[in-house]
Amino acid sequence: MHPPSVDSLARSLRADPALADLPRTMLVDAARAGIAADREHALEAATDAARAMRRSLLGPVVNATGVLLHTNLGRAPMAPASPTGSADGAVRYTNVELDLATGRRGSRRDHTAVLLRRLTGAESSLVVNNCAAAVMLVLAAHAVGRAVVVSRGELVEIGGGFRIPEVLTQSGARLLEVGTTNRTRPSDYASAIAGSPDVAMLLKVHRSNYRIEGFTEEVAIPALAALGPTVVADIGSGLLDASTPWLADASGRVPELPWLRDEPAVRQTLDEGAGIVVFSGDKLLGGPQAGIIVGDATLVDACARHPLARALRPGSDVLTALQRTLLAYADGDARRIPFWNMATLPVELLTARARSIVTALAGTPGADRCTVEASEALPGGGTLPGRTIPSAAVRVHGDLTDALRRAPVPVVARVDDGATWLDLRTVDPADDALVTDALRDALTAHPHAR
Ligand SMILES: *Cc1c(COP(=O)(O)O)cnc(C)c1O
């Protein structure tokens, strides 16, 4: 038998709905690879190659890990919206640097600055690509060739190689360490300031992804602010206000969230005397990847004027997404911020959904391996270490994660103690049917636990 032609194979691949959106040139490559790999079963081999190409592209996945801010899955989830914000599908530009009132050139800072001022009390703000960039820019604008005082208990590595001592050196500032790993007192900062004439700032860094417990002491923002030099607080997570007014119900009551306790917040850190606060857009803020610098106008404006600001500025799609998130806060509507919506859903609702999924699987081979279990979701994203949010999961005996990742919309689950856990806190209810289908296919393909 003749092997099929590259052309006819590529056409067959295109007929597969799961592959139809790949460009023809990629399907042709997959067809060639299929023929080279296995002439007898070229279509199967080509399909495998095309699926591998499809999976290597960026695309939507269902997060069933129960980790709300999953760094591998893009941290905070965003509600879909067209980039231009037009509901009718028309392609439009944005007024990112146009002042519509005067018709003159505007500033891309202004749109979100108004909202950030309202939500945090910050006099001024500047948005950059991420929080790492925000720290770099603040140091570059204010501390080149000068000393930056940091507690030894806060010389942390945040993940992805963001190490405070290295960032400081890189920016051209000089690190002045004070205190010890577990205890730093106001007097430690005071003697450093007294002994060094070129202190540019006191930098307080939120430990984010770890805790130290026991015989510990650290200096809070009000005590730091009393010492004289500018206080810069890298709080990381982006909790806008410790009183979480956006979670208030119709009677104005705000639910108590034990997992959020003691997390530093932007508004309170500014009120306590920090000159600058920096934080991420895609952690507890629940917005797009961004780094946000807020605080005293003179200090923030100096960052905006620094040449690096141009290199670190976000595009209008990020600013649009950030503005959408901030508008939801200003509206007091946490349901429009997927992170807060997911984080605060009552666990009973999640349990009921898990039950429906297990019930819908009845009759599938291996369905008896599925149970509904209490679970613990995690805030994640290097925030709130050790804190968990009560949740509910479908537990399947055996490891099905590989098969679930191969579903048409890949489902990412976690494995624990020989079982696959699908935590529903991070799954949009609209995706329960997708999860059910993926589980049914995975069980059918692997009816016996491995
Ligand atoms: C997460 C974090 C960062 C880095 O933020 P990115 O937005 O990922 O660059 C910096 N500092 C602290 C304290 C953090 O928690």
The ligand as a Gaussian input file, in Angstrom:
#p B3LYP/6-31G(d) Opt

LIG

0 1
 C        5.575000      38.004000      44.373000
 C        6.454000      39.019000      44.946000
 C        7.350000      39.737000      44.148000
 C        7.464000      39.489000      42.673000
 O        6.285000      39.845000      42.046000
 P        6.090000      39.599000      40.470000
 O        4.858000      40.347000      40.154000
 O        5.982000      38.131000      40.294000
 O        7.297000      40.144000      39.788000
 C        8.147000      40.672000      44.746000
 N        8.083000      40.897000      46.076000
 C        7.239000      40.230000      46.880000
 C        7.227000      40.526000      48.343000
 C        6.390000      39.261000      46.348000
 O        5.548000      38.582000      47.140000

